[in-house]
Amino acid sequence: MTETTLTLNNGVTLPALGFGVFQTPAEETVAAVTEALRVGYRHIDTAAAYGNEREVGQAIAASDVDRSEVFVETKIWISDYGYDATLHAFDKSAGKLGVEQIDLLILHQALPSRFDLTIDAYRALERLLADGRVRAIGVSNFMPEHLDRLLAETSVVPAINQIEVHPYFQQRELLAKDAALGILSQAWSPIGGITFYRDGAHGSTLEDPTIVDIARAHGKSPAQVMLRWHLQQGRQAIPKSTKPARIAENLDVLDFELSAEELARIDALDTGVRGGPEPEQITLDTFGREIPEA
């Protein structure tokens, strides 16, 4: 069966499944994270730009689960890129989360139009890692060329690249690049939820006939099948929900296994169409926003 934990390139371990709070309103975040911790999640993924770090921290602090057992991940937004600005961004996030050490801190976007700031931001992450204020560092939405540029000017290979991956958008070239570099690929929108609010041309992965058929064969839900697909291919996945039944369901994926033929059928669903914004389109002019102080 699939391992329940994965090991990063610096030896730090984390759960194979995390719990995400992207687009979860702040007023719903405490309840969602509380329920996630109650049913067994031990990795919570948030971001400065989500506007709910404080509520994530409140839920963790109020939980019966010891802080040492919870792997906390957050992200630096592009408005806080630059060496000193990123060091301060750590202070803002740690303050809102109510923690002294963040388990995984990553850059939220590559920001190719100002990659000089990206490099300086990553060097700040390297400093935070060396000082023990974070346990691992990484990136998000970095394409192969962004990784090459980063590695040419920095010292620490990212532990994680958090990217959009689901049956309708599989980014195989990027997954191969991550693997070759020893970077763990971490799937956001792992069941394709982000496709729901695009043009709708590809419909919902939850209603895809192939996925529904495989789910029926295993007595599982389509979401569980997609999460299992990620795990069996060696990725970490970060599903999200605010509904208690869905939160629990998404974690219950370790008691069945997809066959090679079933994995191949899901692989064949790739459309090559990204659901989220193109990494090249993320600029300070279009996506910059002030991240409040702690």
N, C-alpha and C positions, 0 to 999 in steps of 0.2 A: 504493500500500500504506500501511498505518497507520504513523505515525511511531514510532520506537523510543524517543523521549524526549518528555517533556511539559514545558512551561514554566509555572512558578507565577506568581502575580500580582506577585511582586517580582523576576522575571527569573531566578530560580534554576531550573535544569533538573534533572529526575530521570528515571529509566527508566520506561517505560510499564508495565512489569511489575516488581513487587517480590517478595521472598521473605519469608513470614511465619513466625513461630514461636509463634503462639498455641497453647496447650495442648501444646506440645512439651516433654517432661520435660527438666529441666536436663541430665541425664546423656546425653540424645540430641541436645542442641542443637549441641554443637561439631561433631559429625560431619555433621549436617544442613546447617549453615551452611557448613562447609568444602566440602561437595559442591556446594552452590548456587553458591558463588564459583567453584569449579572449572569448572562448566559454563557460566558466563557471567552469572549474576545480579550486579547491581551496586547493588541497593537491598535492605537488610535492615531489616525492621520488627519491633520488639520493644516491650516495655512494662515499666514498673516492676512492675506487678501480675502479669506472667507468671512472674517469678522466674527468668528465664534471661538477663538482661542481661550478667552476668559471662561466661557461656559464649559469648554472641554476640561479645563483645569478644575473648575468647581466640581464637576462630576467625578473626576478622578480623586480629588481630595475627600469627597463625601463617601466614596465607595469603601466597602469592606476589603477590597483588594489592596494589598500593600503597594505603594508607589514603585518599589523595586521590581514588581512583577508586571508593570505596565510599560510597554515600549511606546514612547511618545515621539511622533514625527511632526514637524512643521516645516514651513517653506518661507523663504525670504522673497518679498515681492520686488519687482523691477524698480520701483520708486526708491527703494532702499539699497540699490546696488552702489558699489564703491567701497573701498576698504573700511574707512571709518564709519560710513553710513551702515554698512552691513554688521559691523561689530555692535553698533547701537541697536540695530534691528534685532539682534539676538537678545539684548537686554529687554526690548519691548516684548518680544514673544515669551521669553522666560518669565517676565513679570506677570503677563496675562495668564500664562499657564500655571503660575505658582510653583515653579520648579527651579532648582539651581542648575541642573544639568538636563540637556535635551538629548534624547537618545539618537535621533537622526534629524539633521538639519540640511535642507537642500535648497538650491536655487530654483525658483518656480518656472522660469523661462530662460531661453538662451539669450534673448535680446540681441540678435545679430547686428542690428543697426548701431549699437553702442557696445560692442563686445569688449572694448577696453574696460568698461564698467563691470562687465560680467567677470572678466579675469580678476579685477581687483576684489570683487565680491567673493570669488572663490578663494582667493588668497586669505581673505578674512576668515572663511570657514576653516582653512588649513590651520590658521592661528588658534581658532577656538578648539579645534581637535587636539592640537599640540598641548594646549593649556588644560585639557580635560573637561572643558565646559560642554562639549558634545562628544558622543561616543562614536559617531560615524557621520560622514558628510556625503552629499551627492547632488544630483541635478534632476531636472524634470523637463520634459519636452525638448530634449537635446537630440538633434539629428546627427548622423554620422560625421558630417563635416564640422559640426559644433564640437563634438567630442575630440576630433583631431586637433582643432584649434586650441581647445582648453588644455589638452595633455601636452601640447608643444610649449606651453608657457607656465605650467604649474607642476607640482611635485606629487600630489596624492591622487591616485586614480579614484574616481567617484565610486562609492560603494553601491549606489542605486541610480538608476535612471527611471523615473516615474513617467510613463508614457501612455497614451491612449491605445489600448489593445482590446479588441473584442472580435467575435467571429466575422463581423462585417468589415473590420479594418485591422489587419493583422501585422503590418509593419515588419515583415520578415527580414528585410535587409537590416533594419535597425536592431531587431532582436539578435541577429547574428553578430552584428558589430558589438553590442553589449557583451555577448557571451565571449567573444574573442578577447575582449579587454578585461574580462573578469568582473564585469559590472552586472549586478542583479537587475533584471527588468521587472518593474513593479507596475502592474496594470491598473490605471484608473479607467473608469467607465467599463469595468470588466464584463458586464452583461449588455453593453451597448446602449445604456440608457440615454446617452447624449444624442443618439440618433433620433430620439423621439421628438426633439424640438428643432430639428433641422428641416429640410424640405419634405421629409416624409417619403422620399422616393423608394426607400428600401424597407419601409415598414418597421415593425418591431421584431427584434431578435427573439423576444419571448413568444412570438407567434409564428416563428419560422418553422415550416413543415418538417425540415430535417431535424431541428433541435427538439421539436415537440415529439417526433417519432422516437428519438433516442431516449428522451425523458420518460415516455410511456413504457418503453422496454425495461427501464430500471426502476420504475415506480417512484421517480423523482420529478422535481419541477424543472422547467427549462432553465431557470436561473441556476439551479444546482448543477445541471449538466455543464453549463458554460464555466462555472467556477471550477468544476472538476477538470475540465479541459485545460484551463490555465495551470492548475497545480501539476497535472501529469506532464506538462511540457516545461516544467521547471520555473515558472514565473510565480511571483507573489501577486496576489489579487486583493484589491481593496473595494469590496462592495459597500453600498450605503443604503440605508433605509431609515425611516422614522417609525415604521410600523413594527411592533414587537414580534408578530408572527413571522414577518419577513426577515427581521434581524436574526432570529433563531434559525430559520430555514437556511439562510445563506452560510451559516457556520456548519451545518449538518451535511458535509460532503465527503466525509472520510470513510464511509461504510460501503462504497461501491467503486467500481473501476470501469472506465471506458476502454473498449477494445481498440486495437490499432485501426481497424476499419472504421469505427465510430469517430475516432480522432481525425482520420483522413476526411470523413464526410463533413465534419465541422470546418476543417481547414479549407475545404473547397468552397466555402461560403464567402470568402474574402471578396469585397467589392473594390478595394483600393480607395474608397471614399472616406476621408476624414470627417468625423463628426464635430470636433472642436475646431478652434481657430488654427490656421496655418502658423507654425512657429515663426516664419519670416514676417508675418503681419503684426506681431506683437512689438509695438514701439512705445516709447515713453509718451509720445504725443497722443496716441490712440488709447492706451491702456494704463497710463500713469495715474496713480491715485495716492493720496496721502494715507499712510498707515498711522493710526492714532498711537499716542504714547500709552504706556502701561498705566 
